[in-house]
Amino acid sequence: MFSRRMVRKCCLPLLVLVSAGLAVLYIYLVQAQGSAWVSLSQSGAGDKPEGGVVGRGREQMVEEQQKQKNKPLPEEETEGHPRRNQSRSTVTEKRPKGIPRSLLRNDRCPACFGDNLCEEFEDGMIELGSEVTSGKVTTYAGTWDKVKLTVTQCASEERLEQFEKFVCRNLSKNATSCDPGEVLLKQDLKELLQARHLKKSLEVLHPNSSSLAATTCVSKPLLKMLQKTFDENGNKRLNRLEQAHLYAALHTCPHLALLKAFPRKKLPVPAFLGACGNLVAMETTGKPLPVYLKVKVSWQVRANLSLQLLQILDDFQNKDPDWLLLAGDVSMENFAVSPDGQLILSDLAAMTIISKHDLDRNSTVKRASVCNEACFKKFVHNLLAQPDTSCRQAGRYSQLMYAHACQRILGCWQTDRSGQGRVTLSSSKDTACEHGRGLLHGPPRGAKRELENLLTDCVEETRPDGRTTALKQIKVLLAA
């Protein structure tokens, strides 16, 4: 009995301990077998269809990982991820909207005025604003890096098409399939840029020209100056690209070639900035002169502008020892006033440039008879019809610019029933006057009558050289 109790006391704890050990061993074996099954199942998954439960789970995981990979990072997390930043910027960044090529027409280059500003136009660095159409050509107010400028078309669509057809018909072997730019670039235009050839080509291209132009009195000295102007690389000779630009400019918009040739220090003209195709950029000129007739401006300001106008016309004839500038159309629309009050010649479309070395010796001799409207009209007609002989006589007729200025800008020209005309300076608007009144309207009372008489003599002189005498006295009155 004692021994059984002793055995129970001694063995029972041992049995409990053994039983617990067996239980732990059993659990371990079960888990070990389960792990072996899972591993076996996964190892044999390659033999099962991809559409199984395990396969679909992997697809979902891969898809989720891909989503996380492609998910855009927050703004603060993109720092330090330059490639990620670069990728995002290429998607969201918009290229500035530039001038359309249909307006630039730079696809026609080098059969164009130039191309040095094409990048600025196409990339939107130069922007166009309001537009004003004068004849068939449009001018735009623009900005370049927040600086105001003026952009104008070189020529109208009609004129450009005429030039392109002219190039294809006369310089290309295949007129039906022709690229004007390639035609000009493939040829050496040196001979065609000589005065005798240009005169012929201009006559063919513009047979019925009714107004003066920069090429009306084209000469060897003029072409030499223009060739120097279009020598962009400064090597003292024109390559084929530069030749093409000059050839196109002379046949489509020679007045802008003249603008490019004459710097601001020689002429009160806007500074030439550059071109792309059919668009030319220049310095803004300020307010158009006609604005000074629509707003209240003091007599002193208007008198000063009038003096500047007469000085500009003097300079056209006397300032440069080599050139005589003849403006065939002196009118309000051709001038503007800069912010500092300087009068600017904003339009050179009807400007003819003549070499003084080509003038006849008697061209500057005082006339023995009066020369008024009929005399000037005859000269301009002959200048267009027979430029070779009439250009040599230009010095004798350059006073037509003063007559136009006194009649169209400074005063208001009125004609009575008998056909007799005179200048009036009334402060009130007159429907007979193109702009309602002249720039010198409403002068001081003591000077009104005298100034009207002098301006009338400026328009129609009554004795030889009477216009010159009247102009001297007009300047004295305006400077007082």
Secondary structure by P-SEA (a helix, b strand, c coil): caaaaaaaaacaaaaaaaaaaaaaaaaaaaaaaaaaaaaaaaaaccccccccaaaaaaaaaaaaaaaaaaccccccccccaaaaaaaaaaacccccccccccccccccccccccccaaaaaaaccccccbbbbcccbbbbbcccccbbbbbbbcccaaaaaaaaaaaaaccccccccccaaaaaaaccccccccaaaaaaaaaaaccccccccccccccaaaaaaaaaaacccccccccaaaaaaaaaaaaccaaaaaaaacccccccccccccccccccccccccccccccccccccaaaaaaaaaaaaaaaaaaccccccbbbbbcccccccbbbcccccccccccccbbbbccccccccccccccccccaaaaaaaaaaaaacccccccccccccaaaaaaaaccccbbbbbccccbbbbbbccccccccccccccccccccccaaaaaaaaaaaacccccaaaaaaaaaaaaaaac
